[in-house]
Amino acid sequence: MVIGRRVMLGGLSGLAAALAMPAPAAASVAVALPLAEMVRRSRHVLVGRPIDAQSRWETVGRRSRIVTYSLVRVEQGLEDDTPAGEVLVRSLGGAVGDIGQIVHGEAVLALGEPAAVFLSELDPSVFAVTAMSQGHFPVAADAAGVARLRAGVTSLELLAAAGGAVQRLQGRSVPEAESLVRAERARAH
């Protein structure tokens, strides 16, 4: 079978157009924040365990959004100025009834699962995770039983990640992370 020149050129043009189309993004993109900047932007840095969560509709930036408020029990401070008891942490996304919203790059605080969190003050009684998921590090025991930080960044691609807080804290033990945070806080004063 002989393929005509026009058919061949048309087919090649179609293939070239398909290859030139951008692929759908797999993640949101953000600039990685250095640990010093994460500490500077945060009111508190602590290890806590979410014990309750409530989601509701709120107006955020003139649009109706689902917002989740997690009650986090403070287990350990990673700095001197750590509140005792519990803190309320607000995050974007969640589920209300049959409707759910996902905010890519936002920290997801799982009930009952400990995490190291950098917290920015929204008002005197409500906090948000600093820099979204860059300030969230689930804590899990390794094979030797040592509690280590894992990056909470899942749907966020970090630009200039070398030297960023996520890279510096990923895999560190809780005491190592505490030492790094305290050193950065002391440098800032």
TIKOLSE-689192 format. One line per field, with one value per residue (C-alpha): residue number from 1; x, y, z; residue in one letter. Coordinates in nm, 4 decimals, m for minus. Layout:
BEGIN
i	(NUM_...)
X	(X_...)
Y	(Y_...)
Z	(Z_...)
aa	(A_...)
//
This chain:
BEGIN
i	(1_2_3_4_5_6_7_8_9_10_11_12_13_14_15_16_17_18_19_20_21_22_23_24_25_26_27_28_29_30_31_32_33_34_35_36_37_38_39_40_41_42_43_44_45_46_47_48_49_50_51_52_53_54_55_56_57_58_59_60_61_62_63_64_65_66_67_68_69_70_71_72_73_74_75_76_77_78_79_80_81_82_83_84_85_86_87_88_89_90_91_92_93_94_95_96_97_98_99_100_101_102_103_104_105_106_107_108_109_110_111_112_113_114_115_116_117_118_119_120_121_122_123_124_125_126_127_128_129_130_131_132_133_134_135_136_137_138_139_140_141_142_143_144_145_146_147_148_149_150_151_152_153_154_155_156_157_158_159_160_161_162_163_164_165_166_167_168_169_170_171_172_173_174_175_176_177_178_179_180_181_182_183_184_185_186_187_188_189)
X	(0.0000_0.1357_0.0689_0.0255_0.2487_m0.0411_m0.1599_0.1956_0.2533_m0.0875_m0.0131_0.3308_0.1830_m0.0790_0.1872_0.4065_0.1109_0.0260_0.3863_0.4066_0.0999_0.1888_0.1347_m0.1017_0.0768_0.1307_0.1842_0.1648_0.4945_0.6487_0.9902_1.1490_1.1893_1.5156_1.4897_1.5852_1.2894_1.0501_1.1556_1.1317_0.7769_0.6562_0.5158_0.5648_0.7444_0.6273_0.5436_0.1727_m0.1005_m0.4361_m0.7105_m1.0185_m1.1102_m1.4136_m1.4690_m1.7034_m1.7727_m1.6087_m1.5468_m1.1794_m1.0695_m1.4290_m1.5041_m1.6776_m1.4302_m1.4150_m1.1837_m1.0780_m0.9975_m0.7818_m0.7363_m0.3720_m0.2418_0.1089_0.3480_0.6852_0.8212_1.1039_1.1819_1.1494_0.8205_0.5858_0.2264_0.1114_m0.2006_m0.3691_m0.3628_m0.6212_m0.4827_m0.6753_m0.6100_m0.7799_m0.9753_m1.1702_m1.5182_m1.8607_m2.1394_m2.0943_m1.8683_m1.4911_m1.2233_m0.8528_m0.6045_m0.2869_0.0197_m0.1773_m0.0711_m0.2983_m0.3109_m0.4189_m0.6108_m0.4013_m0.0780_0.2022_0.3750_0.6287_0.4631_0.5738_0.2792_0.1981_m0.0494_m0.3723_m0.5163_m0.4328_m0.6205_m0.5853_m0.2766_m0.1949_0.0894_0.3638_0.4236_0.1513_0.2935_0.6540_0.5904_0.4418_0.6544_0.4759_0.6745_0.7189_0.9519_1.2237_1.3337_1.5371_1.2401_1.3804_1.1122_1.2044_1.0552_0.9195_0.8410_0.4719_0.5112_0.3168_0.1476_0.3951_0.7022_0.9682_1.1954_1.5470_1.4969_1.8679_1.9149_1.5405_1.3787_1.2213_1.5577_1.7315_1.4699_1.3676_1.4856_1.6117_1.5301_1.3074_1.6049_1.8111_1.5239_1.4861_1.8568_1.8369_1.5240_1.6708_1.9929_1.7961_1.5786_1.8932_2.0537_1.7446_1.7676)
Y	(0.0000_0.3405_0.6298_0.9648_1.2556_1.4640_1.1800_1.1243_1.4960_1.5272_1.2299_1.3656_1.7096_1.5553_1.3547_1.6636_1.8620_1.5869_1.5687_1.9471_1.9646_2.0103_1.7119_1.7646_1.8805_1.6124_1.8567_2.2166_2.4033_2.6115_2.7455_2.5419_2.7510_2.7275_2.6067_2.9528_3.1054_2.8352_2.9022_3.2806_3.2557_3.0199_3.1131_2.7554_2.4388_2.1212_1.7538_1.6978_1.4444_1.5436_1.4147_1.5680_1.7452_1.9363_2.0648_2.3429_2.5900_2.9329_3.2292_3.2376_3.5059_3.5891_3.2251_2.9547_2.6827_2.3843_2.4476_2.1864_2.2675_2.0025_1.9886_1.8897_1.7628_1.9002_1.6143_1.7870_2.1294_2.1663_2.5121_2.6997_2.8794_2.5828_2.5952_2.3262_2.1195_2.1573_2.3905_2.4473_2.4187_2.5362_2.3848_2.4286_2.1355_1.8543_1.7087_1.8389_1.5912_1.4384_1.7182_1.7088_1.9551_1.8910_2.1769_2.0527_2.1367_2.1842_1.9939_1.7013_1.6308_1.2695_1.1879_0.9995_1.0286_1.2324_1.4994_1.7752_2.0991_2.4562_2.6758_3.0321_3.2293_3.3217_3.4747_3.4189_3.0875_2.9456_2.8411_2.7236_2.5014_2.7348_2.7139_2.4510_2.0977_2.2234_2.2747_1.9285_1.6246_1.3021_1.1189_0.7416_0.4937_0.3422_m0.0245_0.0516_0.2236_0.5771_0.8405_1.0109_1.2923_1.2194_1.4891_1.5732_1.7185_1.4900_1.6903_1.9763_2.0009_2.2091_2.4321_2.4962_2.2183_2.1847_2.3354_2.3701_2.2766_1.9636_1.8333_1.9211_1.7598_1.4537_1.1386_1.3233_1.1946_1.4158_1.5228_1.6077_1.8171_1.9906_2.0774_2.2262_2.4297_2.5625_2.6623_2.8549_3.0241_3.1266_3.2644_3.4763_3.6455)
Z	(0.0000_m0.0969_0.1378_m0.0283_0.0553_0.1969_0.4202_0.5476_0.6162_0.7818_1.0063_1.1001_1.1690_1.3985_1.5828_1.6237_1.7595_2.0073_2.1285_2.1658_2.3922_2.7579_2.9853_3.2774_3.5924_3.8536_4.1386_4.2448_4.2401_4.5193_4.6075_4.8872_5.2004_5.3940_5.7530_5.8830_5.6941_5.8176_6.1772_6.1291_5.9871_6.2612_6.6005_6.7280_6.6175_6.7881_6.7656_6.8092_6.7487_6.5935_6.8225_6.6582_6.3351_6.2117_5.8579_5.7571_5.4800_5.5128_5.2875_5.1948_4.9516_4.8539_4.7652_4.9616_5.0606_5.2918_5.5853_5.8424_6.2043_6.3731_6.7487_6.7999_7.1339_7.1929_7.2704_7.2518_7.1777_6.9290_7.0691_7.3985_7.3292_7.2977_7.4193_7.6605_7.6056_7.2688_6.9689_6.6969_6.3433_6.0375_5.6952_5.3610_5.2225_5.3804_5.3513_5.4477_5.3856_5.0402_4.9168_4.9508_4.8503_4.8054_4.8109_4.6481_4.8528_5.1759_5.4872_5.5731_5.9464_5.9906_6.3090_6.5624_6.3625_6.5231_6.3185_6.3636_6.2529_6.2003_6.3008_6.1959_6.4021_6.2228_6.5392_6.9078_6.9215_6.5673_6.3732_6.0213_5.9075_5.7847_5.4079_5.3709_5.3486_5.3697_5.7412_5.8052_5.8898_5.9912_6.2586_6.2431_6.4097_6.1915_6.2081_6.5224_6.6904_6.6497_6.5814_6.2523_6.0478_5.7004_5.4510_5.4443_5.0949_4.8609_4.5879_4.5849_4.3645_4.5369_4.3306_4.4605_4.7154_4.7983_5.1418_5.1980_5.5281_5.3794_5.2601_5.5878_5.8138_5.6092_5.7918_6.1013_6.4473_6.6612_6.8838_6.5724_6.4344_6.7708_6.7716_6.4193_6.5016_6.8279_6.6485_6.3857_6.6506_6.8458_6.5273_6.4646_6.8074)
aa	(M_V_I_G_R_R_V_M_L_G_G_L_S_G_L_A_A_A_L_A_M_P_A_P_A_A_A_S_V_A_V_A_L_P_L_A_E_M_V_R_R_S_R_H_V_L_V_G_R_P_I_D_A_Q_S_R_W_E_T_V_G_R_R_S_R_I_V_T_Y_S_L_V_R_V_E_Q_G_L_E_D_D_T_P_A_G_E_V_L_V_R_S_L_G_G_A_V_G_D_I_G_Q_I_V_H_G_E_A_V_L_A_L_G_E_P_A_A_V_F_L_S_E_L_D_P_S_V_F_A_V_T_A_M_S_Q_G_H_F_P_V_A_A_D_A_A_G_V_A_R_L_R_A_G_V_T_S_L_E_L_L_A_A_A_G_G_A_V_Q_R_L_Q_G_R_S_V_P_E_A_E_S_L_V_R_A_E_R_A_R_A_H)
//
